[in-house]
Amino acid sequence: MMNLIDDLKTKYPGAQAWSFGDNPDMADELADLVMKGMKTASCGSLTSFQAEESASKIGGYHIILDGQASPACVIRMVSMRLIRFSDVTEEFARKEGEGDLSLEYWRREHKAFFTREGFYSDDMELVAEEFEVIEVL
């Protein structure tokens, strides 16, 4: 498995390997949504983004891992912008591809996620990222 990650990092220089979510079941579910083309966007708190040593950048490649830390696919960031939690749109919630695709679902689940992360507030700034799938593994 590490060999595959190393091979992918050679094929996609500068690629970071990580999983979506904060537990293995969520990582599996979200990686599956990405591979099916339903999830084309994600977001994180600006606070955690700024704390990352190797944060995303437009044009960068990412090796998405499943809940067992195995590579599932490779994505490439195509856009990034700052947006307040309270300003997230129905369109962006749909691009996240989760649940019933509604803004209400997005707000409920992301409020719970950011609360677990210790960062939630209604006016918190998010880094909203959109990506495309480059390779399904």
Secondary structure, DSSP 8 states (H G I E B T S, - for coil): -HHHHHHHHHHSTT-EEE-SSSSHHHHHHHHHHHHTT---EEEEEHHHHHH-TT---TT-EEEEE-TTS-EEEEEEEEEEEEEEGGG--HHHHHHHT-TTS-HHHHHHHHHHHHHHHT---TT-EEEEEEEEEEEE-
